[in-house]
């Protein structure tokens, strides 16, 4: 029996590599004769560096940068010397997991650290950059990132503005001169499962702001600032990217990359699947096991388990997903190609306990599930 294991990270609990290893251990506890193939996966968010370095080779580069609330953090990016490609996650330097829930502040949070990672990669000789957009703590429209790359934002009195949510509505003009020269020969790709525009009811502020600490009473002012910023950007570059798919990703970082660096947008899952030559692996699998921290309505929009199930459909390979929590019914997931979606928790438990015990819970769930599958005859065509 050939089992292909390709989990996303369980955010805050396990990396994709750790989740895959836990599933493998559980299967082998049940049946040591199983042949397993492991591949870390991601959708452009947390785990993108792990997935691409696992597939393409390369190394991690660690840099001290400004965290989302201004303090120093150690953040890593992937570096592939042969192609001079840098793989950068917004979550590494500007991530929501770097901030306590009671500290989330959309006015103060900045993407500056992600820009510092990009600047370091430039100095390293990067000619290609893949920016994984996901898991950010920011709603700053990417102005922190741009500031770190040498862009200066001015208010009406020609005073520089700091790159955070509070500064958005005060921007009157932009100096882009140094940015254009630095990125003249650099190709930027943004990898994300998010297709939201920058503005409006489905934009960065209204959809993602509340996750990042924005209160209901903050939303109108934040949106007004983001709209003002977008208008100034359109004047500066000669086009309006506010309604472009993906502009709202990572609190508007997608907009900054598209507008100022002409970034090409691509599904994070598709980018990694192509790099890993996933289509060559799936036909030989008898079963695919995947998973992520939470399976819910968002899982149908570019997240790893559903995207992987779609890839597997032409080969008639059954797909099972594990999750820390499941919100949705079996029929919905089955229609997306997932034969089973299995929560790994054992009865009522707190979120902190589930996350702390995640590896053990996932391993035990994999073992139980495998033993259950042995009650039925296997058919794979």
N, C-alpha and C positions, 0 to 999 in steps of 0.2 A: 504494500500500500504506500503510495507516494502522497505525502501531505505537504502542501505549500503554505507556509505561515508568513503572513505579511500584515502585521499590525501597525497602526498609527500609535503615537505616544498616548498615554493616559495622563493628561495634563496635570502636573503637580504631583504625580504618583510614580509613573514609570516612563522611561524613554521607549521609543519603538524597539530598540535593540533589547531592552530589558523585558518588554512585553513578549516579544518573540521567544526569548529564552525561557520565560515562564510557561508559555504554551507548550513549547517543545518538551520541557521537563515533565509536565503533566501527562503528555501523550506517552512518553517513554516509561513513565511510572506504570501506565496501564498496559503497554505493549512495547517491549524493548526492540521488537523487530520492525517497527515503523520506520520508513525512510522519510526524513524531513528535509525540506529546502527552506531557508530563511531569507527574507528580504525586508529590511526596515522600510516603512513607507511614511509619507507625509503629504499634506495638501498645500504646502507652502508656509504653514505655520511652524510651530515647535517641532523639531525632528527633521527639518529639511536638510540641514547640514549633515546630520548622521546618515540620512538616506543616500545623499549624493556622494559623500565620501566613501561609503560602503561600496557603492556601485562603481564609481569612477576612480577611486584611489585619491591620494592627496594627504594633506595634513591639516591640523588645527593651528590657528594663529590666535594667541590670546593677548588682549589689549585692555589696559585700564581706561575706561571711558566714563562719561557722565551718564548716570542712571536717569530713569524717568522723572525723578523728583529732585535731581541736581547733585546727589551724592555720587561718589565714585563707585563703580562696579567693575568686576572683571568679566569681560565678554569675549567670546571666541567666534571666529568665522572660518569657513573652509577655504583652503587654498590648493588649487590644482596647478602645479608648476608648468606642466607640459603645455597647457593651453592658456596659462596666465589668467585663470578664471577664479574669481572670488565668489563664494556662496555665503550670503549674509542673511540672518534672520532678524527681523525687527524685534522679535521676542527676546533676543539675547541681550540687547542693550537697553531697550525701551519697553520691556515686557511687563504685562500685568502681574506675572508671578513674582516680580521683583518688588512689588508694593503690597502692603497689607490692605485688606478690604476697608479698614477704617481710615486709611491714608489716601485712597484714590481721590485725585483732584484734577478734573479736566482743565481747569484754568492754569494750573502750575505745571502739569506734566508736559514733558518735551521729548521729541524724537532726536535731540542733538546727538546722543550717543550712537545711534544708528548711522548718522552722518559721519561721526568720527571713525567708525569701522570702515566706511566707504573711503574716507580720506586715507586711512592707513593702507587699504588695499591698493589705492592709486599709487601711493609712494612705493609699494611693493612691486609695481609694474603691471598692475591688472589691465587687461584689455577686454575682458568680459566680466560682467557682474550679474549674478542671479540674486535678486532680493526677495526673500520669502516674506510675504506680508501676512501677518496673523499674530494674535496674542499680544498686541500692543496695549499699553496703558494710556495712550495719548489720543487727543482729539485736536491736534494742533495744525492739521492740514499739511504736515510735513515741513513747516517753516523752521523747526529746530534742526532737522536733518539738513536743510538747505543752508542754514546759518553755519553749521559745522563745515560745510563744503565751500564756504567763502562768499555766499550770497549775503548782501546786507539789505535789510528792510528798514525803511524810514517812515516816520510819522509826518504830519503836515508841517512840522517845524524843523524837518530834516535831522531829527534825532534818531539814532539806531533803536530798533525795537527787539526785545528778546524773543526768541522762538518758542512760544508756548501758546496755549489756548487763549490766554488773557490778551495777547498781543494781536490776535487776528484782526479785530475790528479797527485797530489803530493804524494799520498799514496804509500808506499813501503812495509810496513809490518803492522801486526795487532796483538794486544794482546787481546785474548778472554777469558783468564783464569777466571776472575771473573763472566763473563756473564753466562758461562755454569753452574757454581755452583748455581747461583741465580735462574736460570730457570729450574733446574733439575726436579722439580715436578710440573711445570706449563704448562698447555695446552693452546696454542695460536691459535685462529682462526681469519683469516682476511676476513672481509665481504666487498665485492666490486662487482660492476657491470663491472669492467674493466678487460679485458683478455689480454691486450697488454704485449709483452715481455719488457725486460729492454732496449734492444739495437735495432738499425736499424731504418728504415723508419717508422715503426709502434710502436717504442719504446717511452720511457718516455720523452726523449729530443725533438725529432722531432714532436711528436703529442701534448704533453702537455706543452713543454717549452714556445712556443709563448704566451700561455694563462697566463704564469707566469712572463712575462716581458722579455723573451729572444728575442733579435733581430735576424734577419736573419743571420747577421755576427757572432753571438754568437754560433749558433747551432753546427758548426763543432768542435769548441774547447770544448764545453760542452760534446758533444758525445764522443770525444776522451778521455776526463777525465773520463766519466762514463765507457767506455770500459776498460780503464786501471785499474780502481777500481774493476770492475768485475773480471778481470784476477787475481788480488791480492787476492780477496775473494776466488776464485776457488782453488788457491794454499793453502790458509789457512784452508779451510774446507774439501778439497778433492773432491769437485764436483762443477759443473758449473750450476747455476740456472738462468743464464741471459736470456735464451729462454723459461723459464717456464711461462705458462699463468698467468697473473696477476702480474708478476715481475715489470712491468712498472707503476703499480698503485701508485697514490699519489707521483709522481716524483721519483719513485724507492724505496719507503718505502716498497712496497710489496716484492721486492727483498731482502731487509734487513731482513724482518720477516721470509721469506721462508728459506733463507740461514743460518741465525744464530740462529733462534728460532724454526726451523722446523714447521712453521705455516701452518695450513691447510687452503686452500683457499675455499671459499664458496660464492655463489651469495648472496649479501646483502639482496635482496628482498626475496630470498628463505629462508634464515635464519630467518628473521622476520615472514614470512608467516607460517613457521613451528611452531615457538614459539607461534604464535597467534591462531594456529589451524584454519587457514583460510578456509581450505576445509570443515570444519564443519559449517562455517558461510554462505558461498555463496549460497547453495541450497535454503535457505529460503528467499533470496532477490528477489524482483521484478525488482529492478533497482540498478545498481552500479554507483556511482559517484566518480571520482578520479580527479587528477590534479597535475601539477607541474609548475614551473616557465616558462619553455620554452619547447615546443614540436617541435622536429626537427629530423634530421637523427639519432642523438645519442639516441633518445627515443626508438629505436628498439633494443637496446643492453643492456637489463637488467634494464631499467628505470621502475619506478613504474607503470605508466598508461598502458603501453603495457604488462608488466609482469602480471598485474592484469587481463587484458583482456584475456590473455592466460589461466589463472587459471579459469576464468568464462566460457570459451567456453563449457566445458562438461555439464554445467548446463543450457545452453541456456539463460543466464541472460544478458540483454543488458547493455552496459557500455558506459558512457559519460565521457569525460575528459574536464576540464577547464585548461587554460594555460594563462600566462601573455602574451606570444607571440607564434604564430604558424607559423612554416616554413615547408611546406609540403602540399600535396593535400589530399583531402578527401578520394580518392580511396586507397592511401597508408595506411592511418590509419584504414579504414574500413577492409582492408585485414588482418590487425593485430587484428581485433576483436573490434575496437572502433567504435560504431555507429555514434558518433559525437565528434569532437574536437572543442571546442569553446573558442576563445580569449575573455578575460574579459575586455579589454580596450574599451573605448567609443571614437572612432575616433582618429585622430592624437593626440599624447601626448608624452611628454618626458619620458625617462626611469625613472628618479627620481620621477616624478609625479605619474607614474603608480605604482611604488614600495611603495611610501608613502600612496597612496590611495588603496592599494591592497585588504585589507579586505572588504572595502565598495564596490569596483568593483566586487569582487567575490560574495558577498552576493546578489548584484543586478542582476548579471548574472544568479545565481542559481534561483532566483525568476522568472526572465523572461523566462528561459528555462523551468521551471516547468509549467508555464502558457501555454507555447507553446505545451508541451506534452499533455495537457488536451484537445487539439483539436482533438486528435486521439484516437481510441479505444485501450485499453491495452490488450496485449496477452503475457502470460508468461507460458511456459510449460517446 
